[in-house]
């Protein structure tokens, strides 16, 4: 069955990710493009083949030919659209962050609970093929601990494991280039630390089996900062962001260690591990765009494709060629949610998961402003759900 979709907010993210995904899918139909800018709404509708366009999101909710809304606006428009849509029975895929305040999160959560209509938040990294493999390997490490003897092993007589050896250590790096940002982000009150780092907070929580108890952020919320999440079992997640990197260098590197197993995911094109004897050392994943530029695979293929792309630009051969890009899960996340509302699978990023991520992001913002660690309590990571009849 085809899912008829309305996209509200036709800016860079919609045109760069969601609209192309919908247009290319056999199971998704672009019904409406909605944006307060009539030119942008009309141009997007014509470019991606929407049946119509409009400038008022209320028109979308009032219509009877929309099965799902994809909300791609700035975070100042969330509950106002999501809650009435849910009450009308229309599921919503909303871009991250899911809300600007705890109060707004509760509004969305209650509407979701009362109506039973699904909301999916665009924490798309969790649906990327490379991250799925990365997470799977961590699951294997948790089941078996290491089955590979280290080159250096001075524990031949055996000893009792110390508590730290049961902890998970996570290091997530985001390399960003402020020259690629739109001007509004520099004046945004919440900055990149809130708007972008929900992705890495979501990943850090997914990789830990214990609940968070404290967060600490240091640096500038506008771009150069480090975040630390402490978990109840002593595990730590360190999240680092730079705004003075280069756009053409790999943006994201994830590393996790547990039970004498080390696992890394490099730019969504390569996953490596040491410590699991029965698993491959390296698994590679295709580029989203640019694969035809190189015969190499994995991170070497990414770098080679970028080099080839710039040589094409120097000779004006790449005028209409898209940038080299990787599979961050945008396509899979949206398609999985479409299958979910048809009853075929679980929601890839439900409200209760996203609320915890967003609340912790707000705590990070508080921490960087006051220059001190901030405690996380059960009221931050636990949602009280309605009892089922």
C-alpha positions as CSV (number, residue, x, y, z in Angstrom):
1,X,0.0,0.0,0.0
2,X,1.3,3.5,-0.9
3,X,1.7,6.0,1.9
4,X,0.7,9.5,0.9
5,X,3.0,12.1,2.5
6,X,2.9,15.8,3.2
7,X,6.2,17.5,3.8
8,X,5.9,20.6,6.0
9,X,9.0,22.9,5.7
10,X,10.7,22.7,2.4
11,X,14.2,24.0,3.3
12,X,17.6,22.5,2.8
13,X,17.0,19.3,4.8
14,X,13.7,18.5,3.1
15,X,15.2,19.1,-0.4
16,X,18.5,17.4,0.5
17,X,17.1,14.3,2.2
18,X,13.4,13.6,2.6
19,X,11.9,14.9,-0.7
20,X,14.4,12.9,-2.8
21,X,13.8,9.8,-0.6
22,X,10.0,10.1,-1.1
23,X,10.3,10.8,-4.8
24,X,12.6,7.7,-5.3
25,X,10.4,5.3,-3.3
26,X,7.9,3.0,-4.8
27,X,6.0,2.9,-1.5
28,X,5.8,6.6,-0.8
29,X,3.8,9.2,-2.6
30,X,4.5,12.9,-2.3
31,X,1.0,14.4,-1.9
32,X,1.8,17.9,-0.5
33,X,4.7,20.3,-0.2
34,X,3.9,23.0,2.4
35,X,6.0,26.0,3.3
36,X,5.2,29.5,4.4
37,X,7.3,30.7,1.5
38,X,5.0,30.1,-1.5
39,X,7.8,30.1,-4.0
40,X,9.7,27.5,-2.0
41,X,6.6,25.4,-1.6
42,X,5.7,25.6,-5.3
43,X,9.3,25.0,-6.5
44,X,9.7,21.9,-4.3
45,X,6.3,20.5,-5.4
46,X,7.3,20.9,-9.0
47,X,10.8,19.5,-8.6
48,X,9.8,16.4,-6.6
49,X,6.4,15.7,-8.2
50,X,4.0,16.6,-5.4
51,X,0.3,16.6,-6.3
52,X,-0.1,20.1,-4.8
53,X,1.5,22.7,-2.6
54,X,0.2,25.1,0.2
55,X,1.5,27.7,2.6
56,X,-0.5,26.8,5.7
57,X,0.2,23.7,7.6
58,X,-3.3,23.6,9.0
59,X,-4.5,22.9,5.4
60,X,-2.4,19.7,5.6
61,X,-4.0,18.6,8.8
62,X,-7.5,19.4,7.5
63,X,-7.0,17.4,4.4
64,X,-8.3,13.8,3.9
65,X,-5.6,12.5,1.5
66,X,-2.5,12.5,3.8
67,X,-1.4,9.4,5.5
68,X,1.8,10.8,7.1
69,X,3.4,14.2,7.8
70,X,7.1,14.8,7.5
71,X,7.9,17.9,9.7
72,X,11.1,19.6,8.6
73,X,10.7,23.1,10.1
74,X,12.9,24.8,12.7
75,X,12.3,23.5,16.3
76,X,10.0,26.5,17.0
77,X,7.2,24.5,15.3
78,X,6.7,21.1,16.8
79,X,3.8,20.5,19.2
80,X,1.6,23.0,17.4
81,X,1.6,20.7,14.4
82,X,2.2,17.3,15.9
83,X,-0.6,17.3,18.5
84,X,-3.5,18.3,16.2
85,X,-2.1,15.9,13.5
86,X,-2.2,13.0,16.0
87,X,-5.7,13.9,17.1
88,X,-6.7,13.8,13.4
89,X,-5.1,10.3,13.2
90,X,-2.1,11.3,11.1
91,X,1.3,9.9,12.1
92,X,4.2,12.3,12.2
93,X,7.8,12.0,11.3
94,X,9.5,15.0,12.9
95,X,13.0,16.2,12.5
96,X,15.2,16.5,15.6
97,X,15.2,17.9,18.2
98,X,11.6,16.9,18.9
99,X,10.8,20.0,21.0
100,X,12.2,23.2,22.5
101,X,11.1,22.6,26.2
102,X,10.1,19.9,28.6
103,X,6.6,21.3,28.6
104,X,6.3,20.8,24.8
105,X,7.7,17.3,25.1
106,X,5.0,16.4,27.5
107,X,2.3,17.8,25.2
108,X,3.6,15.6,22.4
109,X,3.9,12.6,24.7
110,X,0.4,12.9,26.0
111,X,-1.1,13.3,22.6
112,X,0.8,10.2,21.5
113,X,-0.4,8.2,24.5
114,X,-4.0,9.4,24.2
115,X,-4.4,8.8,20.5
116,X,-2.1,5.9,20.0
117,X,-0.9,7.5,16.8
118,X,2.8,7.2,16.2
119,X,5.5,9.9,16.2
120,X,9.0,9.1,14.9
121,X,11.9,11.5,15.6
122,X,14.6,11.9,13.0
123,X,17.4,10.3,15.0
124,X,18.4,8.7,11.7
125,X,21.9,7.5,12.6
126,X,20.3,4.6,14.5
127,X,18.9,3.3,11.2
128,X,22.1,3.6,9.1
129,X,23.4,0.2,7.8
130,X,26.9,0.9,9.3
131,X,25.6,1.8,12.7
132,X,23.4,-1.3,12.8
133,X,26.5,-3.4,12.2
134,X,28.4,-1.4,14.8
135,X,25.7,-2.0,17.4
136,X,25.4,-5.7,16.5
137,X,29.1,-6.2,17.2
138,X,28.7,-4.6,20.6
139,X,25.9,-7.0,21.3
140,X,28.2,-9.9,20.4
141,X,30.8,-8.5,22.7
142,X,28.3,-8.3,25.6
143,X,27.3,-11.9,25.0
144,X,30.8,-13.4,24.7
145,X,33.3,-10.8,25.9
146,X,36.5,-11.3,24.0
147,X,37.3,-14.6,22.3
148,X,40.6,-13.5,20.9
149,X,43.8,-13.6,23.0
150,X,45.7,-10.3,23.0
151,X,49.2,-10.0,21.7
152,X,50.2,-9.0,25.2
153,X,48.5,-11.0,28.0
154,X,50.1,-11.0,31.5
155,X,47.0,-12.5,33.2
156,X,48.0,-16.1,32.7
157,X,47.4,-17.0,36.3
158,X,43.9,-15.5,36.2
159,X,42.4,-13.0,38.5
160,X,39.0,-11.6,39.6
161,X,37.7,-9.0,37.2
162,X,37.5,-5.5,38.6
163,X,34.3,-3.5,38.3
164,X,35.7,-1.2,35.6
165,X,36.0,-4.2,33.3
166,X,32.2,-4.4,33.1
167,X,31.8,-0.8,32.0
168,X,31.3,0.6,28.5
169,X,33.5,3.3,27.2
170,X,32.1,5.4,24.3
171,X,33.9,8.1,22.2
172,X,31.9,9.9,19.6
173,X,33.5,12.6,17.4
174,X,31.7,15.1,15.1
175,X,34.0,17.0,12.7
176,X,32.1,20.1,11.4
177,X,33.0,23.1,9.3
178,X,31.2,26.3,10.3
179,X,31.7,27.7,6.7
180,X,29.0,25.2,5.6
181,X,26.4,26.5,8.1
182,X,23.5,28.9,7.4
183,X,23.8,32.3,9.1
184,X,20.9,31.8,11.5
185,X,22.7,29.1,13.5
186,X,25.2,31.7,14.8
187,X,22.5,33.7,16.5
188,X,20.3,30.7,17.6
189,X,19.9,30.8,21.4
190,X,20.5,27.0,21.7
191,X,23.2,26.7,19.1
192,X,24.7,23.5,17.6
193,X,25.0,21.9,21.0
194,X,21.2,21.4,21.1
195,X,20.3,21.3,17.4
196,X,22.9,18.8,16.2
197,X,24.3,16.9,19.2
198,X,21.0,15.1,19.9
199,X,22.3,12.6,17.2
200,X,25.3,11.7,19.3
201,X,23.4,11.7,22.6
202,X,20.9,9.2,21.1
203,X,23.8,7.0,20.0
204,X,25.5,7.2,23.4
205,X,22.3,6.1,25.1
206,X,21.7,3.2,22.7
207,X,25.2,1.9,23.3
208,X,24.8,1.8,27.1
209,X,22.7,-0.6,29.2
210,X,22.8,1.6,32.3
211,X,20.8,4.8,32.8
212,X,22.5,8.2,32.7
213,X,23.1,10.0,36.1
214,X,25.1,13.1,35.2
215,X,26.1,15.3,32.2
216,X,28.9,17.8,31.8
217,X,29.6,20.1,28.8
218,X,32.5,22.5,28.4
219,X,33.3,24.9,25.6
220,X,31.1,27.1,23.4
221,X,27.5,26.0,22.6
222,X,28.0,27.5,19.2
223,X,30.4,24.9,18.1
224,X,33.6,23.8,19.9
225,X,32.7,21.7,22.9
226,X,33.0,18.4,24.7
227,X,30.2,16.6,26.5
228,X,30.5,13.8,29.0
229,X,27.6,11.5,30.0
230,X,28.2,9.4,33.2
231,X,26.1,6.3,33.6
232,X,24.9,4.5,36.8
233,X,27.4,1.6,36.3
234,X,30.3,4.0,35.9
235,X,30.4,3.8,32.1
236,X,31.3,7.0,30.3
237,X,30.4,8.5,26.9
238,X,32.5,11.4,25.6
239,X,31.0,13.4,22.7
240,X,33.3,15.9,21.0
241,X,32.3,18.5,18.4
242,X,34.4,20.9,16.4
243,X,33.3,23.8,14.1
244,X,36.8,24.4,12.8
245,X,37.2,21.2,10.9
246,X,37.0,20.7,7.1
247,X,33.7,19.8,5.4
248,X,35.4,17.2,3.2
249,X,37.0,15.3,6.0
250,X,34.9,12.4,7.5
251,X,32.4,14.0,9.8
252,X,31.7,11.2,12.3
253,X,33.8,8.6,14.1
254,X,32.3,6.3,16.7
255,X,34.3,4.1,19.0
256,X,33.2,1.8,21.8
257,X,35.1,-0.6,24.0
258,X,33.6,-3.3,26.2
259,X,34.9,-6.7,27.5
260,X,38.3,-6.3,25.8
261,X,36.6,-5.7,22.5
262,X,37.3,-2.5,20.5
263,X,34.8,-1.5,17.7
264,X,34.9,1.6,15.5
265,X,32.5,3.0,12.9
266,X,34.2,5.5,10.5
267,X,32.0,7.9,8.5
268,X,29.2,5.3,8.0
269,X,31.3,3.5,5.3
270,X,33.5,1.2,7.5
271,X,33.2,-0.7,10.7
272,X,36.3,-2.3,12.3
273,X,36.7,-4.5,15.4
274,X,39.3,-6.4,17.3
275,X,38.5,-9.0,20.0
276,X,35.8,-11.0,18.4
277,X,37.5,-14.0,16.8
278,X,34.5,-15.1,14.7
279,X,33.8,-11.7,13.2
280,X,35.5,-10.0,10.3
281,X,38.0,-7.3,11.2
282,X,36.5,-4.8,8.7
283,X,33.1,-4.4,7.0
284,X,32.5,-1.8,4.4
285,X,29.4,0.0,3.2
286,X,28.6,1.7,-0.1
287,X,28.7,5.5,-0.5
288,X,25.3,7.1,-1.0
289,X,26.6,9.3,-3.9
290,X,30.0,9.1,-5.4
291,X,30.6,5.3,-5.5
292,X,31.1,5.4,-9.2
293,X,34.2,7.7,-8.7
294,X,36.3,5.1,-7.0
295,X,37.1,1.4,-7.0
296,X,38.1,1.5,-3.4
297,X,35.9,0.5,-0.5
298,X,35.3,1.8,3.0
299,X,37.1,4.9,4.3
300,X,39.7,4.7,1.6
301,X,37.0,4.8,-1.0
302,X,35.4,7.9,0.7
303,X,38.7,9.8,0.6
304,X,39.4,8.7,-3.0
305,X,36.0,9.8,-4.2
306,X,36.4,13.2,-2.5
307,X,39.7,13.6,-4.3
308,X,38.2,12.6,-7.7
309,X,35.3,15.0,-7.1
310,X,37.6,18.0,-6.5
311,X,39.6,17.2,-9.6
312,X,36.3,17.2,-11.6
313,X,35.4,20.6,-10.1
314,X,38.8,22.0,-11.0
315,X,38.1,21.1,-14.7
316,X,34.4,22.2,-14.5
317,X,33.3,18.6,-15.0
318,X,31.3,18.5,-11.7
319,X,29.0,21.4,-12.3
320,X,25.9,19.3,-11.8
321,X,27.5,16.4,-9.8
322,X,26.3,15.9,-6.2
323,X,28.7,16.0,-3.3
324,X,30.2,12.7,-2.1
325,X,27.8,11.6,0.6
326,X,27.3,8.5,2.9
327,X,24.3,6.6,4.1
328,X,23.5,8.2,7.5
329,X,20.1,6.5,7.7
330,X,17.9,9.2,6.4
331,X,16.3,6.9,3.7
332,X,16.1,3.8,6.0
333,X,14.6,5.7,8.9
334,X,11.8,7.2,6.9
335,X,11.0,4.0,5.0
336,X,11.0,2.0,8.3
337,X,8.5,4.4,9.8
338,X,6.3,4.2,6.8
339,X,6.3,0.4,7.2
340,X,5.6,0.8,10.9
341,X,2.4,2.8,10.4
342,X,1.3,0.0,8.1
343,X,1.8,-2.4,11.0
344,X,4.9,-4.2,9.5
345,X,7.6,-3.3,12.1
346,X,8.5,-1.3,15.2
347,X,8.8,2.5,15.3
348,X,12.6,3.2,14.7
349,X,12.6,6.2,17.0
350,X,9.5,6.5,19.3
351,X,8.6,9.5,21.4
352,X,9.7,7.9,24.7
353,X,13.2,7.4,23.4
354,X,13.4,10.9,21.9
355,X,12.2,12.6,25.0
356,X,15.1,11.2,27.0
357,X,17.6,12.3,24.4
358,X,16.0,15.8,24.1
359,X,15.9,16.3,27.9
360,X,19.6,15.4,28.2
361,X,20.4,17.8,25.4
362,X,18.7,20.6,27.4
363,X,20.7,19.5,30.5
364,X,23.9,19.8,28.4
365,X,22.9,23.3,27.4
366,X,22.4,24.1,31.1
367,X,25.7,22.6,32.0
368,X,27.7,24.6,29.4
369,X,26.0,27.8,30.5
370,X,26.7,27.4,34.2
371,X,30.1,25.7,33.8
372,X,29.2,22.7,36.1
373,X,28.0,19.1,35.9
374,X,24.2,18.7,36.0
375,X,22.5,15.7,37.6
376,X,20.2,13.4,35.7
377,X,17.3,11.8,37.7
378,X,14.5,9.3,37.0
379,X,12.3,12.2,36.0
380,X,14.6,12.8,33.1
381,X,15.0,9.2,31.7
382,X,11.7,7.6,32.7
383,X,8.3,8.3,31.2
384,X,5.1,7.4,33.0
385,X,2.9,5.7,30.5
386,X,-0.8,5.2,30.6
387,X,-2.0,1.8,31.7
388,X,-3.3,-0.4,28.9
389,X,-7.0,-1.3,29.1
